Amino acid sequence: MKLIRDLEERIADEIGDIKWYAKKAAELLSDNINIFIDSSSTSHFLIPHVKKFENIKIITNSVNVLLSASEFHMPCFLIGGEYCE
């Protein structure tokens, strides 16, 4: 799939910056909050930082974020929609 390959290429090219932004974003978090995490390339690297907090609920539109959060057993709400072939 072209979109996935483009995302992987962007991550590979900008890995240092992406990790830095994820770490900085995590500094704005605290316990007992709800956060929305989008489908950006930085989001994947934010999840390991989020696991450090207590009682955070993740809301996302990204299956990749959902899968990453599940690795750390974090509650995650996937905003749904409709899929039709």
C-alpha positions in Angstrom: 0.0 0.0 0.0 1.5 3.3 -1.1 0.3 5.4 1.9 2.0 3.0 4.4 5.3 3.0 2.5 5.3 6.8 2.4 4.8 6.9 6.2 7.6 4.4 6.8 9.9 6.4 4.5 9.0 9.7 6.3 9.7 8.1 9.7 13.0 6.7 8.5 14.1 10.1 7.2 13.0 12.1 10.2 13.3 9.6 13.1 15.4 11.9 15.4 13.0 14.9 15.0 9.9 12.7 15.4 11.2 11.1 18.7 12.1 14.6 20.0 8.6 16.0 19.3 7.0 12.9 20.9 9.0 13.4 24.0 8.2 17.1 24.2 4.5 16.4 23.7 4.6 13.9 26.6 5.9 16.7 28.9 2.4 18.3 28.5 0.6 15.3 29.8 -0.5 14.4 33.3 -2.4 11.7 35.2 -6.2 11.4 34.9 -6.8 13.0 31.5 -8.3 12.0 28.1 -6.1 12.7 25.1 -6.7 12.5 21.3 -3.9 11.0 19.4 -4.1 11.4 15.6 -2.6 9.3 12.9 0.6 11.3 12.4 4.0 9.8 12.3 4.8 11.2 15.7 1.9 9.5 17.4 3.5 6.0 17.3 6.5 7.4 19.3 4.2 9.2 21.8 2.6 6.0 23.1 5.6 4.7 25.1 5.7 8.0 27.0 1.9 8.0 27.7 2.2 4.6 29.5 4.1 6.4 32.3 0.9 8.2 33.4 -2.0 6.9 35.5 -5.6 6.8 34.3 -5.1 8.2 30.8 -7.6 7.4 28.2 -6.6 7.6 24.6 -9.1 8.6 21.9 -7.9 8.1 18.3 -8.8 7.8 14.7 -5.8 5.5 14.0 -5.8 1.8 14.0 -2.0 2.0 14.4 -2.3 4.0 17.6 -4.9 1.5 18.9 -2.5 -1.4 18.2 0.4 0.4 19.8 -1.6 1.3 22.9 -2.8 -2.3 23.2 0.8 -3.4 23.5 1.0 -1.4 26.8 -2.6 -2.4 27.9 -3.8 1.2 27.8 -7.5 2.0 27.4 -8.2 3.3 23.9 -11.3 4.5 22.1 -11.3 4.2 18.3 -13.5 6.8 16.6 -15.4 4.7 14.1 -17.1 5.4 10.9 -18.6 3.4 8.2 -16.8 1.2 5.7 -18.5 -0.1 2.6 -17.2 -1.9 -0.4 
